[in-house]
């Protein structure tokens, strides 16, 4: 888990928070379409993240309890997927592709330019809370490399001289 320190012993009971009625209703609606409750794990994580911006340890324990699974098993699901955030992120998550195709097309230089543009490194959020910068292995648009995902918008053929215009669209 992410918020407990290495030397702290934190029980699940200490971390359980209450999910909102809306979150529970949406999770229950997903469970109704599936063969078992645990099959809704990814959907439940995404529902809570949609409401809260990320999935805290306390939220993870609450979801696990609702789905009847261990927090450890749910955390394994959450940390496998790079679109489930286990730490707070900015309003817009910028995922910069670092695949081979993007690398060949200058993604390493672009990464340095994006870092300089924001004044942050990978895994960090701008001081105003607008952007979090993360690497991603592939965005599946290799024919338009280098690429990045800003929130839900795929930006292709990215050039450094377009960064101001690209990021200005996201308030």
Backbone as CSV, one residue per row, in Angstrom:
resi,resn,N_x,N_y,N_z,CA_x,CA_y,CA_z,C_x,C_y,C_z
1,UNK,0.839,-1.170,0.000,0.000,0.000,0.000,0.891,1.242,0.000
2,UNK,0.347,2.352,-0.341,1.191,3.516,-0.583,1.309,4.504,0.562
3,UNK,0.286,4.670,1.387,0.368,5.744,2.369,0.997,5.325,3.682
4,UNK,1.021,4.064,3.988,1.613,3.614,5.241,3.127,3.573,5.103
5,UNK,3.828,4.068,6.100,5.286,4.022,6.086,5.783,2.605,6.263
6,UNK,7.039,2.368,5.913,7.603,1.026,5.963,7.582,0.446,7.368
7,UNK,7.716,1.271,8.398,7.764,0.769,9.763,6.421,0.832,10.474
8,UNK,5.394,1.324,9.794,4.089,1.421,10.419,3.289,0.155,10.170
9,UNK,2.647,-0.330,11.189,1.734,-1.457,11.031,0.335,-0.871,10.954
10,UNK,-0.274,-0.979,9.797,-1.595,-0.406,9.591,-2.537,-1.529,9.220
11,UNK,-3.615,-1.665,9.964,-4.581,-2.701,9.644,-5.591,-2.156,8.661
12,UNK,-6.220,-3.067,7.927,-7.256,-2.679,6.983,-8.379,-1.945,7.670
13,UNK,-8.721,-2.344,8.887,-9.817,-1.684,9.612,-9.504,-0.222,9.872
14,UNK,-8.218,0.106,10.059,-7.824,1.493,10.290,-7.978,2.347,9.032
15,UNK,-7.959,1.707,7.870,-7.952,2.446,6.623,-9.300,2.497,5.910
16,UNK,-10.261,1.693,6.346,-11.522,1.652,5.613,-12.266,2.963,5.757
17,UNK,-12.638,3.535,4.634,-13.481,4.718,4.631,-14.782,4.324,3.940
18,UNK,-15.727,5.163,4.037,-17.018,4.871,3.450,-17.044,5.337,2.007
19,UNK,-17.512,4.483,1.139,-17.736,4.882,-0.236,-19.052,5.650,-0.294
20,UNK,-19.151,6.578,-1.213,-20.393,7.349,-1.334,-21.510,6.448,-1.864
21,UNK,-22.737,6.891,-1.643,-23.887,6.138,-2.155,-23.803,6.013,-3.667
22,UNK,-23.375,7.063,-4.323,-23.245,7.045,-5.780,-22.202,6.019,-6.230
23,UNK,-21.056,6.002,-5.543,-20.003,5.038,-5.883,-20.509,3.614,-5.692
24,UNK,-21.143,3.356,-4.554,-21.649,2.014,-4.275,-22.687,1.616,-5.315
25,UNK,-23.599,2.514,-5.651,-24.644,2.203,-6.631,-24.040,1.849,-7.988
26,UNK,-23.039,2.611,-8.408,-22.397,2.330,-9.700,-21.637,1.001,-9.669
27,UNK,-20.969,0.732,-8.565,-20.231,-0.534,-8.441,-21.215,-1.696,-8.426
28,UNK,-22.291,-1.560,-7.683,-23.308,-2.621,-7.632,-23.913,-2.853,-9.012
29,UNK,-24.122,-1.797,-9.779,-24.659,-1.947,-11.135,-23.692,-2.753,-12.009
30,UNK,-22.397,-2.521,-11.842,-21.402,-3.298,-12.588,-21.414,-4.754,-12.147
31,UNK,-21.495,-4.988,-10.849,-21.500,-6.351,-10.316,-22.688,-7.156,-10.852
32,UNK,-23.796,-6.487,-11.071,-25.011,-7.168,-11.527,-24.838,-7.815,-12.897
33,UNK,-23.879,-7.323,-13.693,-23.664,-7.835,-15.049,-22.565,-8.888,-15.121
34,UNK,-21.976,-9.231,-14.002,-20.793,-10.089,-14.012,-21.035,-11.382,-13.249
35,UNK,-20.258,-12.417,-13.542,-20.478,-13.718,-12.897,-20.176,-13.731,-11.397
36,UNK,-19.273,-12.860,-10.947,-18.979,-12.755,-9.516,-18.532,-11.326,-9.216
37,UNK,-18.592,-10.945,-7.971,-18.325,-9.567,-7.563,-16.877,-9.148,-7.846
38,UNK,-15.951,-10.071,-7.682,-14.542,-9.740,-7.886,-14.230,-9.384,-9.334
39,UNK,-15.066,-9.819,-10.252,-14.871,-9.479,-11.664,-15.071,-7.994,-11.929
40,UNK,-15.664,-7.290,-10.976,-15.895,-5.855,-11.122,-14.742,-5.027,-10.566
41,UNK,-13.634,-5.652,-10.237,-12.526,-4.956,-9.579,-12.051,-3.734,-10.365
42,UNK,-11.758,-3.901,-11.647,-11.243,-2.781,-12.436,-12.303,-1.689,-12.550
43,UNK,-13.534,-2.077,-12.833,-14.614,-1.094,-12.939,-14.787,-0.338,-11.625
44,UNK,-14.732,-1.041,-10.514,-14.909,-0.398,-9.206,-13.781,0.591,-8.933
45,UNK,-12.563,0.221,-9.246,-11.429,1.133,-9.073,-11.602,2.380,-9.929
46,UNK,-12.030,2.195,-11.162,-12.219,3.333,-12.071,-13.372,4.232,-11.607
47,UNK,-14.425,3.643,-11.062,-15.552,4.428,-10.551,-15.098,5.322,-9.401
48,UNK,-14.372,4.750,-8.468,-13.898,5.533,-7.324,-12.907,6.593,-7.796
49,UNK,-12.029,6.230,-8.715,-11.072,7.206,-9.234,-11.797,8.341,-9.955
50,UNK,-12.852,8.036,-10.673,-13.623,9.068,-11.368,-14.188,10.085,-10.374
51,UNK,-14.614,9.622,-9.218,-15.183,10.510,-8.202,-14.125,11.242,-7.389
52,UNK,-12.979,10.606,-7.146,-11.996,11.152,-6.207,-10.688,11.604,-6.847
53,UNK,-10.481,11.232,-8.102,-9.255,11.613,-8.795,-8.142,10.594,-8.691
54,UNK,-8.209,9.723,-7.684,-7.209,8.678,-7.488,-7.789,7.674,-6.493
55,UNK,-7.066,6.564,-6.271,-7.536,5.529,-5.353,-6.582,5.451,-4.168
56,UNK,-7.020,5.991,-3.044,-6.212,5.960,-1.818,-6.228,4.556,-1.224
57,UNK,-5.348,4.318,-0.259,-5.354,3.033,0.444,-6.704,2.798,1.108
58,UNK,-7.242,3.844,1.733,-8.524,3.715,2.420,-9.634,3.358,1.441
59,UNK,-9.640,3.988,0.281,-10.635,3.664,-0.744,-10.454,2.233,-1.232
60,UNK,-9.207,1.833,-1.409,-8.923,0.477,-1.868,-9.471,-0.554,-0.882
61,UNK,-9.267,-0.332,0.409,-9.797,-1.257,1.410,-11.326,-1.287,1.369
62,UNK,-11.953,-0.136,1.176,-13.414,-0.079,1.122,-13.941,-0.824,-0.100
63,UNK,-13.291,-0.658,-1.239,-13.697,-1.371,-2.452,-13.519,-2.870,-2.260
64,UNK,-12.373,-3.263,-1.713,-12.107,-4.687,-1.487,-13.177,-5.304,-0.601
65,UNK,-13.533,-4.603,0.458,-14.573,-5.104,1.362,-15.898,-5.244,0.622
66,UNK,-16.256,-4.250,-0.183,-17.510,-4.295,-0.933,-17.534,-5.456,-1.924
67,UNK,-16.390,-5.737,-2.529,-16.318,-6.800,-3.532,-16.038,-8.176,-2.929
68,UNK,-15.745,-8.225,-1.635,-15.467,-9.498,-0.982,-14.134,-10.098,-1.389
69,UNK,-13.129,-9.239,-1.516,-11.794,-9.724,-1.869,-10.762,-9.076,-0.954
70,UNK,-9.569,-9.606,-0.961,-8.532,-9.032,-0.104,-8.018,-7.724,-0.699
71,UNK,-7.593,-6.847,0.162,-7.017,-5.580,-0.287,-5.742,-5.832,-1.084
72,UNK,-5.000,-6.854,-0.710,-3.758,-7.170,-1.429,-4.055,-7.583,-2.859
73,UNK,-5.093,-8.415,-3.059,-5.458,-8.840,-4.414,-5.936,-7.650,-5.236
74,UNK,-6.722,-6.768,-4.629,-7.205,-5.592,-5.348,-6.060,-4.640,-5.660
75,UNK,-5.113,-4.481,-4.741,-3.958,-3.627,-4.987,-3.128,-4.173,-6.146
76,UNK,-3.025,-5.496,-6.254,-2.296,-6.095,-7.376,-2.955,-5.735,-8.702
77,UNK,-4.278,-5.700,-8.727,-5.000,-5.286,-9.922,-4.734,-3.805,-10.185
78,UNK,-4.875,-2.993,-9.152,-4.732,-1.537,-9.299,-3.342,-1.152,-9.784
79,UNK,-2.319,-1.775,-9.272,-0.957,-1.390,-9.638,-0.524,-1.987,-10.971
80,UNK,-1.266,-2.957,-11.493,-0.950,-3.523,-12.803,-1.313,-2.552,-13.919
81,UNK,-2.388,-1.819,-13.740,-2.892,-0.921,-14.775,-2.369,0.503,-14.581
82,UNK,-1.738,1.040,-15.630,-1.133,2.365,-15.493,-2.145,3.501,-15.565
83,UNK,-3.405,3.213,-15.774,-4.427,4.268,-15.784,-5.206,4.323,-14.475
84,UNK,-4.809,3.514,-13.508,-5.381,3.596,-12.165,-4.308,4.237,-11.296
85,UNK,-4.646,5.377,-10.714,-3.660,6.163,-9.983,-3.770,5.884,-8.495
86,UNK,-2.662,5.428,-7.911,-2.622,5.098,-6.483,-2.016,6.229,-5.664
87,UNK,-1.721,7.327,-6.310,-1.251,8.533,-5.640,-2.001,9.702,-6.274
88,UNK,-2.132,10.817,-5.552,-2.818,11.964,-6.141,-2.139,12.416,-7.431
89,UNK,-2.946,12.834,-8.384,-2.432,13.327,-9.662,-3.069,14.683,-9.952
90,UNK,-2.502,15.380,-10.910,-3.037,16.667,-11.328,-4.356,16.508,-12.067
91,UNK,-4.972,17.621,-12.393,-6.248,17.589,-13.128,-6.082,16.912,-14.485
92,UNK,-4.899,17.032,-15.081,-4.622,16.423,-16.378,-3.354,15.580,-16.248
93,UNK,-3.474,14.317,-16.589,-2.312,13.443,-16.569,-1.745,13.393,-17.987
94,UNK,-0.467,13.724,-18.101,0.229,13.691,-19.383,1.062,12.418,-19.406
95,UNK,0.702,11.508,-20.308,1.452,10.265,-20.464,2.256,10.375,-21.748
96,UNK,3.564,10.409,-21.587,4.474,10.565,-22.711,5.003,9.199,-23.115
97,UNK,4.736,8.821,-24.355,5.130,7.502,-24.843,6.652,7.404,-24.962
98,UNK,7.185,6.289,-24.468,8.626,6.064,-24.589,8.927,4.727,-25.274
99,UNK,8.013,4.314,-26.162,8.217,3.074,-26.910,9.375,3.244,-27.901
100,UNK,9.743,2.152,-28.542,10.845,2.192,-29.504,10.532,3.155,-30.643
101,UNK,9.318,3.089,-31.186,8.962,3.974,-32.310,9.057,5.433,-31.895
102,UNK,8.525,5.758,-30.736,8.588,7.147,-30.271,10.025,7.553,-29.967
103,UNK,10.793,6.623,-29.397,12.187,6.913,-29.091,12.952,7.270,-30.366
104,UNK,12.761,6.465,-31.417,13.433,6.703,-32.691,13.050,8.074,-33.258
105,UNK,11.822,8.502,-32.979,11.325,9.778,-33.496,11.579,10.944,-32.532
106,UNK,12.408,10.730,-31.509,12.832,11.827,-30.653,12.119,11.962,-29.327
107,UNK,11.488,10.902,-28.838,10.759,10.981,-27.568,11.667,11.331,-26.395
108,UNK,12.913,10.924,-26.433,13.811,11.257,-25.322,14.051,12.764,-25.258
109,UNK,14.274,13.399,-26.402,14.428,14.864,-26.444,13.118,15.547,-26.062
110,UNK,12.018,15.012,-26.570,10.709,15.581,-26.258,10.439,15.494,-24.759
111,UNK,10.797,14.376,-24.138,10.594,14.215,-22.693,11.329,15.310,-21.933
112,UNK,12.545,15.587,-22.313,13.308,16.645,-21.647,12.649,18.006,-21.851
113,UNK,12.106,18.240,-23.033,11.452,19.513,-23.312,10.140,19.650,-22.528
114,UNK,9.393,18.557,-22.404,8.147,18.600,-21.631,8.468,18.807,-20.152
115,UNK,9.468,18.108,-19.646,9.885,18.302,-18.251,10.268,19.763,-17.999
116,UNK,11.028,20.341,-18.919,11.438,21.742,-18.778,10.228,22.671,-18.880
117,UNK,9.305,22.348,-19.763,8.106,23.168,-19.932,7.326,23.263,-18.623
118,UNK,7.172,22.125,-17.945,6.416,22.086,-16.696,7.270,22.379,-15.466
119,UNK,8.587,22.184,-15.583,9.462,22.327,-14.424,9.329,21.168,-13.455
120,UNK,8.976,19.996,-13.975,8.820,18.795,-13.147,9.464,17.609,-13.846
121,UNK,9.598,16.519,-13.119,10.134,15.279,-13.665,8.993,14.269,-13.773
122,UNK,9.258,13.120,-14.358,8.262,12.057,-14.404,7.819,11.709,-12.989
123,UNK,6.534,11.498,-12.816,5.981,11.146,-11.516,5.643,12.341,-10.649
124,UNK,5.865,13.534,-11.153,5.598,14.740,-10.377,4.410,15.506,-10.954
125,UNK,3.875,16.389,-10.124,2.741,17.226,-10.501,3.167,18.685,-10.415
126,UNK,2.690,19.488,-11.360,3.012,20.918,-11.343,2.497,21.542,-10.050
127,UNK,3.160,22.577,-9.556,2.749,23.208,-8.296,1.295,23.685,-8.277
128,UNK,0.759,24.050,-9.449,-0.637,24.505,-9.494,-1.637,23.351,-9.563
129,UNK,-1.129,22.108,-9.588,-2.004,20.935,-9.594,-2.658,20.650,-10.932
130,UNK,-2.221,21.318,-11.988,-2.857,21.116,-13.299,-2.388,19.866,-14.013
131,UNK,-1.074,19.567,-13.970,-0.534,18.478,-14.776,0.336,17.538,-13.946
132,UNK,0.189,16.254,-14.216,1.095,15.229,-13.708,1.731,14.583,-14.928
133,UNK,3.034,14.369,-14.902,3.771,13.808,-16.033,4.178,12.373,-15.730
134,UNK,3.783,11.459,-16.612,4.110,10.046,-16.451,4.586,9.463,-17.775
135,UNK,5.519,8.509,-17.719,5.884,7.796,-18.947,4.878,6.668,-19.186
136,UNK,4.756,6.252,-20.418,3.922,5.099,-20.749,4.636,4.324,-21.846
137,UNK,4.529,3.025,-21.820,5.284,2.183,-22.740,4.817,2.330,-24.179
138,UNK,3.527,2.372,-24.431,3.060,2.499,-25.803,1.636,3.027,-25.816
139,UNK,1.371,3.929,-26.727,0.024,4.460,-26.904,-0.634,3.924,-28.175
140,UNK,0.078,3.089,-28.911,-0.500,2.436,-30.077,-0.674,3.331,-31.289
141,UNK,0.054,4.404,-31.359,-0.023,5.294,-32.517,1.377,5.473,-33.099
142,UNK,2.079,4.372,-33.279,3.483,4.396,-33.679,3.706,5.091,-35.012
143,UNK,2.709,5.079,-35.882,2.852,5.728,-37.173,2.789,7.250,-37.067
144,UNK,2.501,7.756,-35.884,2.457,9.207,-35.664,3.321,9.608,-34.461
145,UNK,4.441,8.911,-34.307,5.347,9.161,-33.187,6.081,10.481,-33.379
146,UNK,6.456,11.135,-32.291,6.181,10.780,-30.897,4.754,11.185,-30.491
147,UNK,4.234,10.453,-29.513,2.859,10.669,-29.083,2.793,10.867,-27.572
148,UNK,1.687,11.470,-27.159,1.401,11.577,-25.732,-0.105,11.617,-25.561
149,UNK,-0.519,11.264,-24.384,-1.923,11.306,-24.017,-2.061,12.382,-22.954
150,UNK,-2.919,13.357,-23.191,-3.177,14.408,-22.208,-4.624,14.209,-21.781
151,UNK,-4.804,13.718,-20.554,-6.143,13.320,-20.131,-6.602,12.187,-21.017
152,UNK,-7.657,12.400,-21.766,-8.174,11.383,-22.684,-7.846,11.706,-24.140
153,UNK,-7.111,12.786,-24.379,-6.821,13.215,-25.747,-5.450,12.718,-26.211
154,UNK,-5.451,11.951,-27.292,-4.210,11.493,-27.899,-3.647,12.610,-28.767
155,UNK,-2.391,12.966,-28.510,-1.715,14.005,-29.280,-0.589,13.316,-30.049
156,UNK,-0.611,13.451,-31.366,0.345,12.737,-32.206,1.290,13.706,-32.901
157,UNK,2.359,13.150,-33.444,3.357,13.927,-34.173,3.782,15.156,-33.358
158,UNK,4.043,14.953,-32.088,4.324,16.055,-31.163,5.693,16.658,-31.469
159,UNK,5.693,17.966,-31.558,6.928,18.719,-31.748,7.047,19.727,-30.615
160,UNK,8.256,19.968,-30.171,8.504,20.852,-29.025,7.910,22.242,-29.218
161,UNK,7.919,22.748,-30.436,7.409,24.109,-30.651,5.883,24.186,-30.562
162,UNK,5.206,23.060,-30.399,3.748,23.037,-30.242,3.320,22.866,-28.788
163,UNK,4.258,22.680,-27.871,3.896,22.363,-26.478,3.029,23.435,-25.839
164,UNK,3.375,24.699,-26.018,2.567,25.778,-25.423,1.117,25.691,-25.895
165,UNK,0.921,25.520,-27.184,-0.435,25.437,-27.733,-1.162,24.191,-27.261
166,UNK,-0.450,23.084,-27.201,-1.066,21.818,-26.765,-1.558,21.948,-25.334
167,UNK,-0.703,22.380,-24.424,-1.058,22.398,-23.007,-1.990,23.550,-22.658
168,UNK,-2.020,24.602,-23.467,-2.927,25.724,-23.206,-4.381,25.312,-23.339
169,UNK,-4.647,24.247,-24.077,-6.035,23.769,-24.274,-6.612,23.141,-23.021
170,UNK,-5.787,22.856,-22.041,-6.233,22.132,-20.854,-6.228,23.042,-19.631
171,UNK,-7.365,23.491,-19.246,-7.510,24.350,-18.058,-7.952,23.564,-16.925
